[in-house]
Amino acid sequence: MPRSVEDILAHADELAQRFEDYEPDPADERDVAAISALRQAAMERSAAEAHVRDAVRQAREHKVPWTTIGTFLGTSGEAARQRYGRLTA
C-alpha cells in the first residue's frame, strides 16, 4: 500500500534522528588484527586449493592414476576423482 509523502518524510526524519543519537557499543567492536589474520588465512587456503587443482589437472594429463593422486591428497583415489574429476574431463 503506497505511503504518503508526509509519511515517508516523517520516517526519514525518524531514521535521521536515530542515526544522530546512535552511540556505538564497545562490545560490538572487533579486533582488526584478528579479522585481518582470518582474511589472510582464507585467501591462502583459496590459493592453496587452486594450486592443488592445477597439480591434479597436470597429474591427470600425465596419466597419473587416481589412486596415486588420492594418496598424495590424503584420501582415496575415488574421493579424489569425485572431487577433481570434472576438472580433467
Phi and psi restraints in degrees (value plus and minus 20) as a CYANA .aco file:
   2 PRO   PHI     -84.4   -44.4
   2 PRO   PSI     125.0   165.0
   3 ARG   PHI    -120.9   -80.9
   3 ARG   PSI     138.3   178.3
   4 SER   PHI     -97.2   -57.2
   4 SER   PSI     142.9   182.9
   5 VAL   PHI     -80.6   -40.6
   5 VAL   PSI     -58.2   -18.2
   6 GLU   PHI     -82.4   -42.4
   6 GLU   PSI     -61.9   -21.9
   7 ASP   PHI     -82.3   -42.3
   7 ASP   PSI     -63.4   -23.4
   8 ILE   PHI     -84.7   -44.7
   8 ILE   PSI     -63.9   -23.9
   9 LEU   PHI     -86.0   -46.0
   9 LEU   PSI     -58.7   -18.7
  10 ALA   PHI     -83.9   -43.9
  10 ALA   PSI     -62.1   -22.1
  11 HIS   PHI     -85.2   -45.2
  11 HIS   PSI     -60.2   -20.2
  12 ALA   PHI     -82.4   -42.4
  12 ALA   PSI     -61.3   -21.3
  13 ASP   PHI     -83.8   -43.8
  13 ASP   PSI     -60.9   -20.9
  14 GLU   PHI     -82.1   -42.1
  14 GLU   PSI     -65.0   -25.0
  15 LEU   PHI     -84.7   -44.7
  15 LEU   PSI     -59.8   -19.8
  16 ALA   PHI     -82.9   -42.9
  16 ALA   PSI     -60.5   -20.5
  17 GLN   PHI     -86.2   -46.2
  17 GLN   PSI     -62.4   -22.4
  18 ARG   PHI     -80.6   -40.6
  18 ARG   PSI     -59.7   -19.7
  19 PHE   PHI     -84.2   -44.2
  19 PHE   PSI     -65.6   -25.6
  20 GLU   PHI     -87.8   -47.8
  20 GLU   PSI     -51.7   -11.7
  21 ASP   PHI    -105.1   -65.1
  21 ASP   PSI     -28.1    11.9
  22 TYR   PHI     -85.0   -45.0
  22 TYR   PSI     113.0   153.0
  23 GLU   PHI    -140.4  -100.4
  23 GLU   PSI     102.9   142.9
  24 PRO   PHI     -80.6   -40.6
  24 PRO   PSI     124.8   164.8
  25 ASP   PHI    -116.5   -76.5
  25 ASP   PSI      98.7   138.7
  26 PRO   PHI     -75.5   -35.5
  26 PRO   PSI     -45.9    -5.9
  27 ALA   PHI     -88.1   -48.1
  27 ALA   PSI     -39.2     0.8
  28 ASP   PHI    -106.0   -66.0
  28 ASP   PSI     -29.2    10.8
  29 GLU   PHI     -91.5   -51.5
  29 GLU   PSI     126.3   166.3
  30 ARG   PHI    -137.6   -97.6
  30 ARG   PSI     129.1   169.1
  31 ASP   PHI     -95.7   -55.7
  31 ASP   PSI      94.3   134.3
  32 VAL   PHI     -81.2   -41.2
  32 VAL   PSI     -58.9   -18.9
  33 ALA   PHI     -83.5   -43.5
  33 ALA   PSI     -60.3   -20.3
  34 ALA   PHI     -87.5   -47.5
  34 ALA   PSI     -61.4   -21.4
  35 ILE   PHI     -85.7   -45.7
  35 ILE   PSI     -61.5   -21.5
  36 SER   PHI     -82.9   -42.9
  36 SER   PSI     -62.2   -22.2
  37 ALA   PHI     -83.5   -43.5
  37 ALA   PSI     -60.9   -20.9
  38 LEU   PHI     -84.4   -44.4
  38 LEU   PSI     -64.5   -24.5
  39 ARG   PHI     -81.4   -41.4
  39 ARG   PSI     -64.7   -24.7
  40 GLN   PHI     -82.7   -42.7
  40 GLN   PSI     -62.8   -22.8
  41 ALA   PHI     -82.6   -42.6
  41 ALA   PSI     -61.1   -21.1
  42 ALA   PHI     -84.7   -44.7
  42 ALA   PSI     -59.9   -19.9
  43 MET   PHI     -86.5   -46.5
  43 MET   PSI     -59.2   -19.2
  44 GLU   PHI     -85.4   -45.4
  44 GLU   PSI     -60.1   -20.1
  45 ARG   PHI     -83.5   -43.5
  45 ARG   PSI     -61.3   -21.3
  46 SER   PHI     -82.8   -42.8
  46 SER   PSI     -63.1   -23.1
  47 ALA   PHI     -85.3   -45.3
  47 ALA   PSI     -60.2   -20.2
  48 ALA   PHI     -84.4   -44.4
  48 ALA   PSI     -61.0   -21.0
  49 GLU   PHI     -84.6   -44.6
  49 GLU   PSI     -59.1   -19.1
  50 ALA   PHI     -83.5   -43.5
  50 ALA   PSI     -59.0   -19.0
  51 HIS   PHI     -84.2   -44.2
  51 HIS   PSI     -62.5   -22.5
  52 VAL   PHI     -83.0   -43.0
  52 VAL   PSI     -65.1   -25.1
  53 ARG   PHI     -78.3   -38.3
  53 ARG   PSI     -63.9   -23.9
  54 ASP   PHI     -84.4   -44.4
  54 ASP   PSI     -60.2   -20.2
  55 ALA   PHI     -86.6   -46.6
  55 ALA   PSI     -60.1   -20.1
  56 VAL   PHI     -84.4   -44.4
  56 VAL   PSI     -64.1   -24.1
  57 ARG   PHI     -78.8   -38.8
  57 ARG   PSI     -66.1   -26.1
  58 GLN   PHI     -84.4   -44.4
  58 GLN   PSI     -61.5   -21.5
  59 ALA   PHI     -81.1   -41.1
  59 ALA   PSI     -64.5   -24.5
  60 ARG   PHI     -86.4   -46.4
  60 ARG   PSI     -55.4   -15.4
  61 GLU   PHI     -81.4   -41.4
  61 GLU   PSI     -48.5    -8.5
  62 HIS   PHI    -118.8   -78.8
  62 HIS   PSI       0.4    40.4
  63 LYS   PHI      42.9    82.9
  63 LYS   PSI       6.7    46.7
  64 VAL   PHI     -90.6   -50.6
  64 VAL   PSI     108.2   148.2
  65 PRO   PHI     -88.7   -48.7
  65 PRO   PSI     134.3   174.3
  66 TRP   PHI     -79.9   -39.9
  66 TRP   PSI     -53.6   -13.6
  67 THR   PHI     -82.0   -42.0
  67 THR   PSI     -60.1   -20.1
  68 THR   PHI     -88.6   -48.6
  68 THR   PSI     -63.2   -23.2
  69 ILE   PHI     -80.4   -40.4
  69 ILE   PSI     -65.7   -25.7
  70 GLY   PHI     -79.0   -39.0
  70 GLY   PSI     -61.1   -21.1
  71 THR   PHI     -79.1   -39.1
  71 THR   PSI     -65.6   -25.6
  72 PHE   PHI     -88.3   -48.3
  72 PHE   PSI     -47.8    -7.8
  73 LEU   PHI    -109.9   -69.9
  73 LEU   PSI     -22.5    17.5
  74 GLY   PHI      57.7    97.7
  74 GLY   PSI      11.3    51.3
  75 THR   PHI    -165.7  -125.7
  75 THR   PSI    -197.6  -157.6
  76 SER   PHI    -100.0   -60.0
  76 SER   PSI     141.2   181.2
  77 GLY   PHI     -81.7   -41.7
  77 GLY   PSI     -59.2   -19.2
  78 GLU   PHI     -84.5   -44.5
  78 GLU   PSI     -62.0   -22.0
  79 ALA   PHI     -84.7   -44.7
  79 ALA   PSI     -59.8   -19.8
  80 ALA   PHI     -83.6   -43.6
  80 ALA   PSI     -62.5   -22.5
  81 ARG   PHI     -83.0   -43.0
  81 ARG   PSI     -62.3   -22.3
  82 GLN   PHI     -84.3   -44.3
  82 GLN   PSI     -58.1   -18.1
  83 ARG   PHI     -98.8   -58.8
  83 ARG   PSI     -59.2   -19.2
  84 TYR   PHI    -135.2   -95.2
  84 TYR   PSI     -24.5    15.5
  85 GLY   PHI     -79.8   -39.8
  85 GLY   PSI     -57.0   -17.0
  86 ARG   PHI     -86.7   -46.7
  86 ARG   PSI     -40.2    -0.2
  87 LEU   PHI     -95.9   -55.9
  87 LEU   PSI     -41.0    -1.0
  88 THR   PHI    -130.4   -90.4
  88 THR   PSI     -17.6    22.4
